[in-house]
Amino acid sequence: MTANGWLQIGIFSILVLLLTKPLGVYIVRVFDGSLTWLATVERIIYRMSGIDPREEQHWTRYAVSMLVFSAASMLLTYAVLRLQHLLPLNPQGMPAVSDRQAFETAASFTTNTNWQSYGGETTMSYLSQMTQLTFHNFISAATGIALAMALVRGIVRRSAGTLGNFWVDLVRGTLYLLLPISLVFALVLTQQGVIQNVSHYVTATTVEGVKQVLAMGPVASQEAIKELGTNGGGFFNANSAHPFENPTPLTNLLEMLAIFAIPSALTYTYGRMARNQRHGWAIWAAMYILFFAGLTTAYRAEARGNPIHAAEGVDVVASSNNPGGNMEGKEVRFGIVNSALFATVTSATSCGAVNSMHDSFTPVGGMVPLVNIQLGEVVFGGTGAGLYGMIVMVILTVFIAGLMVGRTPEYLGKKIEAREVQMAMLFVLVFAGAILVLSALAAVTPAGLQGRNNAGPHGLSEILYAFSSTAGNNGSAFAGLTGSTYFYNTLLGFNTLIGRFAMHVPMLALAGFLAEKRIVPESAGTFPVTTPLFVALLISVILIVGALTFFPALSLGPVVEHFLMHAGRVF
Amino acid sequence: MTVTTRPLFDPPIVARAIREAFAKTVSLRHMARNPVMFVVLLGSAITTVVLVRDIVAHAGHIGFTLQLALWLWFTVVFANFAEAMAEGRGKAQADSLRAMRTTTTAKRLEDPANRLSAEPVPATRLRRGDCVLCTPGDIIPGDGEVIEGVASVDESAITGESAPVIRESGGDRSAVTGGTRVLSDFLVIRITANPGETFLDRMIALVEGAQRQKTPNEIALTILLSGLTIIFLFAVATLEPFAIYSGGSVPVPVLIALLVCLIPTTIGGLLSAIGIAGMDRLIQQNVIAMSGRSVEAAGDVNTLLLDKTGTITLGNRQAVQFIPVGGVTLEHLADRAQLASLPDETPEGRSIVVLAKEKFGLRGRALADGRRVLVAATGARASDADAATEAEFVPFSASTRMSGVNMGALHVRKGAGDAVARWVQENHGAIPVDLKPIVERIAREGGTPLVVAERANGAAHMLGVIYLKDVVKGGIKERFDRIRAMGIRTIMITGDNPLTAAAIASEAGVDDFLAEATPEDKMALIKREQAGGRLVAMTGDGTNDAPALAQADVGVAMNSGTQAAKEAGNMIDLDSNPTKLIEVVEIGKQLLMTRGSLTTFSIANDVAKYFAIIPAMFVVTYPALRGLNIMGLHSPQSAILASVIFNALIIIALIPLALKGVRYRPAPAAMILRRNLWVYGVGGLVVPFVGIKLIDMLIVLLHLA
């Protein structure tokens, strides 16, 4: 670990902090309807789609709108991918995407997962990339933010029957928030060297005299929303390690900032909407502390490198001309700190863009992204998804610890009772169950075992990572696992759907139940949700719930691998 | 019901609880009510099946599996023992109540107006609407309303209070309870409850916990615990495939051991005991809660409505000052005021005698006998003493609005200002100019002015004013401070005018007051508070309190109150002490705190158990996982056994805490949270590390594994 490394981490953290308030305030204005500079466009969209923007929806109606919209857009994508060979904007003449691959990709992009078991430049036509994958990058992110707003409204409103209007939230989130920022960001990226064209692939001769085909495409437009919407689906197979996606140190920093921007700002938005800014910051603090702990662990593990390499005479000590540590699977351009930072950022949020191969991290370094995902994608988390996931954890924390102050637990004036606990538990259960049961299935079936690149505990980590990443709607791959088989395409595709919609419905129900409640005024007897003690408590509950659920499985994966590495064994 | 504070582990109760613990364990219907312990029960059963199979096949570690099975069964039995212990205290009380429910013979009246129409019928045949006659010595055969007569009734069987109470038709003292005894006179009672539905029957059922239903918070907590149980079921069940992947296998009993250690058995086992014990603590305070729901609601109360009289102030006004007028000396006024009050048996009158004695050394002059003769035993005032033998008491009446004494030629009067003034004027006296301002000042300050005048051989003249004041109960201000610290607002309800009310409110330290309150005002106040999301608690005894009692979230009816009030409230205070509302709130809070603390403790415990069991499970497959055995436990078997034993014993160890409740001191939530987190959160993390290590050492010492 170097001073330079810490400096970069410090700069990144400060920039995130500085972005939080202005963007948070902006998001408040996006969703309370006070922004009107695109009102004309907005009105045209409503008129064309027959939406009454003043209509308020009960949680069931909100959920049905969201499900119907997601199902329809997923079907559309499936159709386009299957028919892309017949459709225009296909200069490379890409064939139709296979049924299982099309299903998995459609599910994965609809759910904001962007798990990719295909190479973008060898599978997708420009039309598929631009109209389907980029489209989903926008609307899946907007859906996530809309759902977070629905939950926040449920908490903030008193004795209300409704949570807002899904269609309006979707339109406003896309129109006022995602599109303008993406537009500006894409231009900045192009300036830095990210490509944006619809040309044929270019054949070039390298300095060594070898002929190489350089894939082209409309990259920048997809790249911007890939990070901003915490989608993570790369235009190219190499994702953000590819120089056309992430050409410079500046784009690397900007891409990481774009990933954190909305999830971080939403904590401020929440504080503002709940009229409890300190609570918003308390949530931000809990997220940041968890993030920093993961980052430090990963950075430390990667900077120390592999003792077996060191024993064989590899210089793992950082110096001016040697990054030191474990450089396997990392871009030399980014080095140890930016690889560890990017890996932590992308897994803490449900982004899943990568600029290094997590599979090649040390066991502990690789466990950090895995644990980040398994904590429920609440360490900043996905756009919207991070906030509502975190609020569910806060509700569980308030319920468990709130009783200790001698009152029926209350959260921001809303009593947490049987129905709310039920929905919050269902939310947590679905996630844990999907990951554990499907991973266990893969671990003992020949089809599941076939996909592994490595044997032993590392192979188990690969399987666990795949199911965690899909259930958590992260989409980053540990790499190493060959996912393009019927077994994995189907299971992982379904897993993304479970991890999204089977969790959304109880979460919206929770929002609906909370909205109906009266607000109990705050008093000295109210459980405090703004203090450092609360932050510590929230972190403990997240860690204990996450750790207790996955510790047994992890102990047979990265944990034992770590011990074995120190005993001189690798896999 | 007499309150006997039983020791926590009363031998007969313990003996009964042990018997019941086993009976509960084999009752599937009982076990199914508690999902967490049901899983433990299933685990114990499966382990036993494996044990039998191993014995038949002469395979496996029979000694180890046997111990495991035993300790798993113990876990279930211990949890049931906790519940039986909690119920035991109530059952013992119910038995003594039941003994009271003797079969009485009632005198049923064919015609309620004709007391001669009585015919003897067994009390069990009485129905609602029947009228009965009760004469001295009769046990009242059922709950009812007095429709004729007035009598003193011994209610000690229900309240534990030995002094008899008056019950009469009409008004707020018309309710009688079955099982109490008429001491004097007679009563005609209309029965209001069928046999089996009487207060005594309900009380027995409540005390016994026979109709116990899960309370809202208990249901929510059960859902949380069930959810956690399912998550751990996932974690443990998927461990076997992962183990197979890793080239090993975990024996079923060991998987069950891990599961039982991880699921929240500590709180799961003690949950119902905590609830029952909370109700029991109320009963120890002589408060009967009609449902557990109301006890929980008491913990959540935001606003306390307290009647001024009897709760905040001593029931009566007291004399605090003598203020002479028209040049009269202070001693003279005090002397005459005392003289006029000697035969006055009202608390106000007595307080005047006491004040005169304390301030001016005027010794109390005893009231000789019922002939209302004064004996003024002051040596220095022999003339008065002589006269006093002839003294004649003039009682207070609503028409004269004053009282006094006539001792020969000396007539003394005290009473309302205008009434006494009229008496002075009628007797050719003048009204001093300084009287009016004094009277007005006292009224403004919230006191009651009592004017004193005398007539000795001729014209009457004014002596001065006695300042009667509402006296706030000692220590009440401190109690309100404590209540405020809990975040609860207190509102004083009084019929006084706003001026008086404000003065008393500020002296007592209540947050707010409702002056000149009518029952409608009270009701409106409760509704207003509730509309703001607050929970309201109040006490009441009169029929006109009934609607408000029903509307309040916690309504404590005084046992001395009317049947209507008792029906409307969700708690009854047998001691009829309105201040007890504060204890009720504290018990409610303590109940919730105990649940939360043990839940936190239970979940925090799991961390240590992982570090004990996971390395033990995979020691063959991955010896490298030894690195996780940070407690340095002896062997895989000893580690697993130690965890299971710790898990079972902690339930027993926490029974006293579950029954007594965690220590409660009124404080802001943030402080309570910090303290409980240290004790039960951090404690819950650390204790099992120490406990499991110690048990492991003991197992090694005893060669059990």
HADDOCK unambig.tbl for C-alpha pairs under 7 A between the chains (distance, minus, plus):
assign (segid A and resid 400 and name CA) (segid B and resid 596 and name CA) 6.07 0.50 0.50
assign (segid A and resid 400 and name CA) (segid B and resid 599 and name CA) 6.79 0.50 0.50
assign (segid A and resid 400 and name CA) (segid B and resid 600 and name CA) 6.61 0.50 0.50
assign (segid A and resid 401 and name CA) (segid B and resid 596 and name CA) 5.96 0.50 0.50
assign (segid A and resid 401 and name CA) (segid B and resid 600 and name CA) 6.76 0.50 0.50
assign (segid A and resid 403 and name CA) (segid B and resid 592 and name CA) 5.46 0.50 0.50
assign (segid A and resid 403 and name CA) (segid B and resid 593 and name CA) 5.34 0.50 0.50
assign (segid A and resid 403 and name CA) (segid B and resid 595 and name CA) 6.80 0.50 0.50
assign (segid A and resid 403 and name CA) (segid B and resid 596 and name CA) 4.42 0.50 0.50
assign (segid A and resid 404 and name CA) (segid B and resid 592 and name CA) 6.75 0.50 0.50
assign (segid A and resid 404 and name CA) (segid B and resid 593 and name CA) 4.17 0.50 0.50
assign (segid A and resid 404 and name CA) (segid B and resid 594 and name CA) 6.98 0.50 0.50
assign (segid A and resid 404 and name CA) (segid B and resid 596 and name CA) 4.53 0.50 0.50
assign (segid A and resid 404 and name CA) (segid B and resid 597 and name CA) 5.45 0.50 0.50
assign (segid A and resid 404 and name CA) (segid B and resid 673 and name CA) 6.15 0.50 0.50
assign (segid A and resid 404 and name CA) (segid B and resid 676 and name CA) 6.70 0.50 0.50
assign (segid A and resid 405 and name CA) (segid B and resid 593 and name CA) 5.79 0.50 0.50
assign (segid A and resid 405 and name CA) (segid B and resid 669 and name CA) 5.31 0.50 0.50
assign (segid A and resid 405 and name CA) (segid B and resid 672 and name CA) 5.75 0.50 0.50
assign (segid A and resid 405 and name CA) (segid B and resid 673 and name CA) 5.61 0.50 0.50
assign (segid A and resid 406 and name CA) (segid B and resid 299 and name CA) 6.19 0.50 0.50
assign (segid A and resid 406 and name CA) (segid B and resid 589 and name CA) 4.07 0.50 0.50
assign (segid A and resid 406 and name CA) (segid B and resid 590 and name CA) 5.97 0.50 0.50
assign (segid A and resid 406 and name CA) (segid B and resid 592 and name CA) 4.90 0.50 0.50
assign (segid A and resid 406 and name CA) (segid B and resid 593 and name CA) 4.49 0.50 0.50
assign (segid A and resid 407 and name CA) (segid B and resid 299 and name CA) 5.55 0.50 0.50
assign (segid A and resid 407 and name CA) (segid B and resid 300 and name CA) 5.00 0.50 0.50
assign (segid A and resid 407 and name CA) (segid B and resid 589 and name CA) 6.10 0.50 0.50
assign (segid A and resid 407 and name CA) (segid B and resid 592 and name CA) 6.27 0.50 0.50
assign (segid A and resid 408 and name CA) (segid B and resid 217 and name CA) 6.89 0.50 0.50
assign (segid A and resid 408 and name CA) (segid B and resid 300 and name CA) 6.14 0.50 0.50
assign (segid A and resid 417 and name CA) (segid B and resid 217 and name CA) 6.54 0.50 0.50
assign (segid A and resid 417 and name CA) (segid B and resid 220 and name CA) 5.68 0.50 0.50
assign (segid A and resid 418 and name CA) (segid B and resid 216 and name CA) 6.88 0.50 0.50
assign (segid A and resid 418 and name CA) (segid B and resid 219 and name CA) 6.13 0.50 0.50
assign (segid A and resid 418 and name CA) (segid B and resid 220 and name CA) 3.79 0.50 0.50
assign (segid A and resid 418 and name CA) (segid B and resid 223 and name CA) 6.98 0.50 0.50
assign (segid A and resid 421 and name CA) (segid B and resid 220 and name CA) 6.21 0.50 0.50
assign (segid A and resid 421 and name CA) (segid B and resid 223 and name CA) 6.85 0.50 0.50
assign (segid A and resid 421 and name CA) (segid B and resid 224 and name CA) 6.31 0.50 0.50
assign (segid A and resid 422 and name CA) (segid B and resid 223 and name CA) 6.10 0.50 0.50
assign (segid A and resid 425 and name CA) (segid B and resid 224 and name CA) 6.56 0.50 0.50
assign (segid A and resid 425 and name CA) (segid B and resid 227 and name CA) 5.78 0.50 0.50
assign (segid A and resid 429 and name CA) (segid B and resid 231 and name CA) 6.10 0.50 0.50
assign (segid A and resid 432 and name CA) (segid B and resid 231 and name CA) 6.76 0.50 0.50
assign (segid A and resid 433 and name CA) (segid B and resid 234 and name CA) 6.15 0.50 0.50
assign (segid A and resid 436 and name CA) (segid B and resid 234 and name CA) 6.66 0.50 0.50
assign (segid A and resid 436 and name CA) (segid B and resid 235 and name CA) 6.85 0.50 0.50
assign (segid A and resid 436 and name CA) (segid B and resid 238 and name CA) 6.32 0.50 0.50
assign (segid A and resid 437 and name CA) (segid B and resid 238 and name CA) 6.31 0.50 0.50
assign (segid A and resid 440 and name CA) (segid B and resid 238 and name CA) 5.56 0.50 0.50
assign (segid A and resid 440 and name CA) (segid B and resid 241 and name CA) 5.47 0.50 0.50
assign (segid A and resid 440 and name CA) (segid B and resid 242 and name CA) 6.08 0.50 0.50
assign (segid A and resid 443 and name CA) (segid B and resid 241 and name CA) 6.55 0.50 0.50
assign (segid A and resid 443 and name CA) (segid B and resid 242 and name CA) 6.31 0.50 0.50
assign (segid A and resid 443 and name CA) (segid B and resid 245 and name CA) 5.79 0.50 0.50
assign (segid A and resid 444 and name CA) (segid B and resid 241 and name CA) 6.03 0.50 0.50
assign (segid A and resid 444 and name CA) (segid B and resid 245 and name CA) 6.02 0.50 0.50
assign (segid A and resid 456 and name CA) (segid B and resid 246 and name CA) 6.54 0.50 0.50
assign (segid A and resid 518 and name CA) (segid B and resid 533 and name CA) 5.63 0.50 0.50
assign (segid A and resid 519 and name CA) (segid B and resid 533 and name CA) 5.49 0.50 0.50
assign (segid A and resid 520 and name CA) (segid B and resid 532 and name CA) 6.95 0.50 0.50
assign (segid A and resid 520 and name CA) (segid B and resid 533 and name CA) 4.48 0.50 0.50
assign (segid A and resid 520 and name CA) (segid B and resid 534 and name CA) 5.82 0.50 0.50
assign (segid A and resid 521 and name CA) (segid B and resid 533 and name CA) 6.72 0.50 0.50
assign (segid A and resid 523 and name CA) (segid B and resid 487 and name CA) 4.94 0.50 0.50
assign (segid A and resid 524 and name CA) (segid B and resid 485 and name CA) 6.45 0.50 0.50
assign (segid A and resid 524 and name CA) (segid B and resid 486 and name CA) 5.97 0.50 0.50
assign (segid A and resid 524 and name CA) (segid B and resid 487 and name CA) 4.13 0.50 0.50
assign (segid A and resid 524 and name CA) (segid B and resid 668 and name CA) 5.13 0.50 0.50
assign (segid A and resid 524 and name CA) (segid B and resid 669 and name CA) 6.11 0.50 0.50
assign (segid A and resid 525 and name CA) (segid B and resid 486 and name CA) 4.95 0.50 0.50
assign (segid A and resid 525 and name CA) (segid B and resid 487 and name CA) 4.32 0.50 0.50
assign (segid A and resid 525 and name CA) (segid B and resid 668 and name CA) 5.51 0.50 0.50
assign (segid A and resid 525 and name CA) (segid B and resid 669 and name CA) 4.69 0.50 0.50
assign (segid A and resid 526 and name CA) (segid B and resid 669 and name CA) 5.88 0.50 0.50
assign (segid A and resid 527 and name CA) (segid B and resid 669 and name CA) 5.74 0.50 0.50
assign (segid A and resid 527 and name CA) (segid B and resid 670 and name CA) 6.65 0.50 0.50
assign (segid A and resid 528 and name CA) (segid B and resid 670 and name CA) 6.05 0.50 0.50
assign (segid A and resid 549 and name CA) (segid B and resid 231 and name CA) 6.60 0.50 0.50
assign (segid A and resid 549 and name CA) (segid B and resid 232 and name CA) 6.49 0.50 0.50
assign (segid A and resid 549 and name CA) (segid B and resid 235 and name CA) 5.75 0.50 0.50
assign (segid A and resid 550 and name CA) (segid B and resid 235 and name CA) 6.76 0.50 0.50
assign (segid A and resid 552 and name CA) (segid B and resid 235 and name CA) 6.86 0.50 0.50
assign (segid A and resid 552 and name CA) (segid B and resid 239 and name CA) 6.70 0.50 0.50
assign (segid A and resid 552 and name CA) (segid B and resid 614 and name CA) 6.78 0.50 0.50
assign (segid A and resid 553 and name CA) (segid B and resid 239 and name CA) 6.51 0.50 0.50
assign (segid A and resid 553 and name CA) (segid B and resid 242 and name CA) 6.94 0.50 0.50
assign (segid A and resid 560 and name CA) (segid B and resid 624 and name CA) 6.64 0.50 0.50
assign (segid A and resid 560 and name CA) (segid B and resid 625 and name CA) 5.88 0.50 0.50
assign (segid A and resid 563 and name CA) (segid B and resid 624 and name CA) 5.77 0.50 0.50
assign (segid A and resid 563 and name CA) (segid B and resid 625 and name CA) 6.87 0.50 0.50
assign (segid A and resid 564 and name CA) (segid B and resid 624 and name CA) 6.18 0.50 0.50
